[in-house]
Amino acid sequence: MTMRIVLDLSENDLEHFRKLAQKAMDASQKTSPDEIVAGAHKLLKEVEDSDATDFIRERLGQIKVLTDMLADEGWGMQEVGRKRVLTALAYFNQPEDLIPDHVPGIGFLDDAIMVELLSRELKPEIEAYKDFVQYRETEARRLGKEPAELNRSDYLVAREQALLSRMRRRRRTGRGGGGGAKSPFSLF
């Protein structure tokens, strides 16, 4: 049996989490990227070794996606994206938690809420990375290569080819806006 519990965070609640995130961002200026990632991995290990609920484990699993994005050389994350992800991960390096992590059952709840908020903020980056990983795995199998042999530029070329192919297909089927008939203004 499962039970659904919904938390409604007020604007005041969200402001509190924003302040915590801002404090972490400020502190992250003095922390190296390697230290930030190590802190995130430490938290993941603590959750793994704890009696954390499935809800918390699922949410905190997003931290792994974020650290994978940073470490994946094939993805080649740009500096702006790296900074956004590192800033988000910096929160998990803070020694002071809203709820201390050692409290049984709910110790990681504040971390799970923060991950949920940060994941929403980083949704475009996360979705793009997941698309890339899926492309890389599928394409590597198709080509008989190791996934590590494919990188972001391969992905972008494939995306460009898919878009051009879709455009040509639409043009042939008349879904390009002309309703199938040649436009009276067409030069082609």
C-alpha positions in Angstrom: 0.0 0.0 0.0 1.2 3.5 -0.8 0.1 6.8 0.6 0.3 10.2 -1.1 1.2 13.2 1.0 1.2 16.6 -0.6 3.2 19.5 0.8 2.0 22.9 -0.1 4.9 25.4 0.3 3.7 28.9 0.8 5.6 31.9 -0.6 7.2 32.3 2.9 8.3 28.7 2.9 9.8 29.1 -0.6 11.5 32.3 0.5 13.1 30.4 3.4 14.5 27.8 1.0 15.7 30.6 -1.3 17.6 32.1 1.6 19.2 28.7 2.4 20.1 28.3 -1.3 21.5 31.8 -1.5 23.6 31.2 1.7 24.9 28.0 0.1 25.7 29.9 -3.2 27.6 32.5 -1.3 29.6 29.8 0.6 30.3 28.0 -2.6 32.4 30.9 -3.9 35.0 29.7 -1.4 34.7 26.0 -2.3 36.3 24.2 -5.2 34.1 22.3 -7.7 35.7 19.1 -6.6 34.8 19.8 -3.0 31.2 20.6 -4.0 30.9 17.3 -5.9 32.5 15.3 -3.1 30.0 16.8 -0.7 27.1 15.8 -2.9 28.5 12.2 -3.2 29.0 12.1 0.6 25.3 13.0 1.0 24.3 10.3 -1.4 26.3 7.7 0.5 24.8 8.8 3.8 21.3 8.4 2.3 22.2 5.0 0.9 23.5 3.8 4.3 20.4 5.2 6.1 16.8 4.1 6.6 15.6 7.0 4.3 12.2 6.5 2.7 11.8 5.7 -0.9 10.4 9.2 -1.5 13.6 10.7 -0.1 15.9 8.3 -2.0 14.1 9.0 -5.3 14.4 12.8 -4.9 18.0 12.7 -3.8 18.8 10.5 -6.8 18.5 13.7 -8.8 21.8 14.7 -7.2 23.5 11.8 -9.0 22.1 13.1 -12.3 23.6 16.5 -11.6 27.0 15.1 -10.6 27.0 12.9 -13.7 26.3 15.9 -15.9 29.4 17.6 -14.5 31.6 14.5 -14.8 30.5 13.4 -18.3 33.2 14.5 -20.7 31.1 13.5 -23.7 28.4 15.9 -22.5 31.0 18.7 -22.3 28.9 21.0 -20.2 29.4 24.7 -20.9 30.7 27.0 -18.2 27.4 28.7 -17.5 25.6 25.3 -17.1 28.5 24.0 -14.9 28.2 27.0 -12.6 24.4 26.6 -12.3 24.7 22.9 -11.4 27.7 23.5 -9.0 25.7 26.3 -7.3 22.8 24.0 -6.8 24.9 21.2 -5.5 26.6 23.6 -3.0 23.5 23.5 -0.8 24.3 19.8 0.0 27.7 20.8 1.4 26.2 23.0 4.2 26.8 21.5 7.6 23.6 23.2 8.9 20.4 21.6 7.8 16.8 22.6 8.4 16.3 19.1 9.7 19.4 17.3 10.9 20.2 14.4 8.7 20.6 12.0 11.6 16.9 12.3 12.6 15.4 8.9 11.7 12.9 8.9 8.9 12.8 12.6 8.1 16.4 13.7 8.5 16.8 14.1 4.7 13.4 15.6 4.1 14.7 19.2 3.8 17.3 17.9 1.3 14.7 16.2 -0.7 12.6 19.3 -0.8 15.6 21.4 -1.9 16.5 18.8 -4.6 12.9 19.1 -5.9 13.1 22.9 -6.0 16.5 22.9 -7.7 15.5 20.2 -10.2 12.7 22.4 -11.3 15.1 25.3 -11.7 17.5 23.1 -13.7 14.9 21.2 -15.6 16.1 22.3 -19.1 19.7 21.2 -18.3 18.5 17.9 -16.8 16.2 17.1 -19.7 18.8 17.9 -22.3 21.4 15.7 -20.5 18.9 12.8 -20.2 18.1 13.1 -23.9 21.9 13.1 -24.7 22.5 10.0 -22.5 19.6 8.2 -24.2 20.8 9.2 -27.7 24.4 8.1 -26.8 23.3 4.6 -25.6 21.0 4.0 -28.5 23.4 5.3 -31.1 26.4 3.4 -29.6 24.4 0.1 -29.8 23.4 0.9 -33.3 27.0 1.6 -34.4 28.6 -1.1 -32.3 30.6 1.5 -30.4 31.2 2.2 -26.7 28.9 5.1 -25.5 32.0 7.0 -24.4 33.1 7.2 -28.0 30.1 9.5 -28.8 29.9 13.1 -27.5 27.8 16.2 -27.5 28.8 17.3 -31.0 27.7 13.9 -32.4 24.4 14.4 -30.6 24.0 17.9 -32.0 24.7 16.8 -35.6 22.1 14.0 -35.2 19.5 16.4 -33.8 20.2 18.8 -36.7 19.8 16.0 -39.2 16.5 14.9 -37.6 15.2 18.4 -37.7 16.1 18.9 -41.4 14.6 15.5 -42.2 11.4 16.4 -40.4 11.3 19.8 -42.3 11.8 18.0 -45.7 9.1 15.5 -44.8 6.6 18.2 -43.9 7.4 20.0 -47.1 6.7 16.8 -49.1 3.4 16.1 -47.3 2.3 19.7 -47.5 2.3 20.3 -43.8 4.7 23.2 -44.2 1.9 25.7 -44.0 0.9 25.7 -47.7 -1.8 23.0 -47.3 -0.1 20.8 -50.0 -0.6 23.3 -52.8 2.1 25.4 -54.1 2.0 28.9 -52.7 1.2 31.6 -55.2 4.1 33.5 -53.7 6.5 30.5 -53.9 9.9 31.1 -55.6 10.8 27.4 -55.4 
